[in-house]
Amino acid sequence: MTASSLDAARARAAAVMSAARVWRHGLDAMDRMSPAAAARACYQPGGPSLAELERRICADRAARTRSHRAAA
C-alpha cells in the first residue's frame, strides 16, 4: 500500500466514523421524542402520512430494542 492510498484509507475511515456519529446523534434526538412528535418532525408533503410515519417509527424502535436485547 502506498502512502497516498494509506492516507486515502485513513481519510475514508475518519469520514465514515464522523458520519456514524452524526447519524447516532440524530437517532438519539428522535428517540427522545414521542412517536407522534418524531413523525411530525419527519413529515414531508407528498410523502407517507403522519399515521404511517408513526407506525414505522414504532416498528423501528421495537426492532432496535429486540436486536439490542438479543445482543446482550
MODELLER restraints for C-alpha pairs under 7 A, 6 or more apart:
rsr = mdl.restraints
at = mdl.atoms
rsr.add(forms.Gaussian(group=physical.xy_distance, feature=features.Distance(at['CA:30:A'], at['CA:38:A']), mean=5.83, stdev=0.5))
rsr.add(forms.Gaussian(group=physical.xy_distance, feature=features.Distance(at['CA:35:A'], at['CA:54:A']), mean=5.47, stdev=0.5))
rsr.add(forms.Gaussian(group=physical.xy_distance, feature=features.Distance(at['CA:35:A'], at['CA:57:A']), mean=6.21, stdev=0.5))
rsr.add(forms.Gaussian(group=physical.xy_distance, feature=features.Distance(at['CA:35:A'], at['CA:58:A']), mean=6.46, stdev=0.5))
rsr.add(forms.Gaussian(group=physical.xy_distance, feature=features.Distance(at['CA:36:A'], at['CA:54:A']), mean=5.80, stdev=0.5))
rsr.add(forms.Gaussian(group=physical.xy_distance, feature=features.Distance(at['CA:39:A'], at['CA:50:A']), mean=5.76, stdev=0.5))
rsr.add(forms.Gaussian(group=physical.xy_distance, feature=features.Distance(at['CA:39:A'], at['CA:53:A']), mean=5.26, stdev=0.5))
rsr.add(forms.Gaussian(group=physical.xy_distance, feature=features.Distance(at['CA:39:A'], at['CA:54:A']), mean=5.19, stdev=0.5))
rsr.add(forms.Gaussian(group=physical.xy_distance, feature=features.Distance(at['CA:40:A'], at['CA:50:A']), mean=6.57, stdev=0.5))
rsr.add(forms.Gaussian(group=physical.xy_distance, feature=features.Distance(at['CA:43:A'], at['CA:50:A']), mean=6.48, stdev=0.5))
